[in-house]
Amino acid sequence: MRKYGFVLVLVALSVAVWVASSGSAISGPQVFTLLSVDSGTAQPINGFTFDRAPRAGDQFGFADNLYKWAGSKRGAKVGSDQGIGTFLTVTQSGGSQVFDAQANLSGGTILVGGILN
């Protein structure tokens, strides 16, 4: 029984340390504006290279450099991103795609995902 109590204390301590360390020093949302510029290093996935119209299920990779957006021009480079886009539906007027990307910035990493129509 004592062994289980010790494990419970370790779990509680781990959670307390995690909660305390995951607190942020900022007092509100941090807002920043970035410009994404194709780095030209993305590789085709399963042979799809945009040499034909896409079909549902076709995927493509992308890799970009990220720059601060300084009003009307590109600012300093602040990181990079890479990800995968997958066509969900394709129609004459557009369609939908799901994106999963990871942005690597000097202050940390941001994971982004979503569906675009």
C-alpha positions in Angstrom: 0.0 0.0 0.0 2.9 2.3 0.8 4.3 1.8 -2.7 1.0 3.1 -4.3 1.0 6.1 -2.0 4.6 6.9 -3.1 3.6 6.6 -6.8 0.6 8.9 -6.2 2.8 11.5 -4.5 5.2 11.3 -7.5 2.4 11.8 -10.0 0.9 14.7 -8.0 4.3 16.3 -7.7 5.0 15.8 -11.5 1.6 17.4 -12.3 2.3 20.4 -10.0 5.7 21.0 -11.5 4.3 20.7 -15.0 1.5 23.2 -14.2 3.9 25.6 -12.6 6.4 25.4 -15.4 3.8 25.7 -18.2 2.6 29.1 -17.0 3.4 32.0 -19.3 5.2 35.2 -18.5 3.0 37.2 -20.9 -0.1 38.9 -19.6 -2.2 38.6 -22.8 -2.2 37.1 -26.3 1.0 37.7 -28.3 0.2 38.9 -31.8 2.7 38.9 -34.6 2.4 39.2 -38.4 4.6 37.0 -40.7 5.3 36.8 -44.4 5.8 33.3 -45.7 8.1 32.9 -48.7 8.5 29.6 -50.6 12.0 28.2 -49.9 11.9 25.9 -53.0 12.9 22.8 -50.9 9.5 21.0 -50.7 9.5 17.5 -52.2 6.7 15.9 -54.2 4.6 13.3 -52.3 3.6 10.1 -54.2 4.7 11.7 -57.5 2.1 14.6 -57.4 4.0 17.7 -58.8 1.0 19.9 -60.0 1.7 18.7 -63.6 -2.0 17.8 -63.8 -5.2 18.8 -62.1 -5.3 17.5 -58.5 -7.6 14.7 -57.4 -9.0 14.1 -53.9 -6.3 12.4 -51.8 -3.4 14.1 -53.7 -0.8 15.5 -51.3 2.0 18.1 -51.6 4.7 19.2 -49.2 5.8 22.8 -48.6 8.6 24.5 -46.9 8.8 28.3 -46.4 11.0 30.9 -44.8 9.2 33.2 -42.4 9.9 36.9 -42.2 8.5 39.7 -40.0 6.0 41.7 -41.9 7.1 45.3 -41.6 4.0 47.2 -42.9 4.5 47.0 -46.7 7.8 45.1 -46.9 9.6 42.0 -45.8 11.4 42.4 -42.5 14.0 40.1 -40.9 13.9 36.4 -41.2 12.4 34.9 -38.0 12.1 31.2 -38.8 10.8 28.6 -41.2 7.9 26.2 -41.6 7.1 22.9 -43.3 4.0 20.9 -43.8 1.7 18.8 -45.9 -1.4 19.8 -47.8 -4.0 17.2 -48.8 -6.8 17.8 -51.3 -10.1 16.6 -49.8 -12.4 17.7 -52.7 -11.7 19.2 -56.1 -14.3 21.0 -58.2 -14.3 23.3 -61.2 -14.6 26.4 -58.9 -12.1 25.2 -56.2 -12.4 22.6 -53.5 -11.0 22.0 -50.1 -7.7 21.1 -48.6 -6.5 20.1 -45.2 -3.1 21.5 -44.0 -0.8 20.5 -41.3 2.3 22.6 -40.7 4.9 23.3 -38.1 6.4 26.8 -37.8 9.8 27.0 -36.1 10.4 30.4 -34.6 13.2 31.7 -32.3 10.8 31.7 -29.3 9.4 28.2 -29.9 7.3 26.0 -32.2 3.8 26.5 -33.4 1.7 23.7 -34.9 -1.0 24.7 -37.3 -3.7 22.7 -38.9 -7.0 23.4 -40.6 -9.2 23.1 -43.7 -9.3 25.7 -46.4 -12.1 25.9 -48.9 
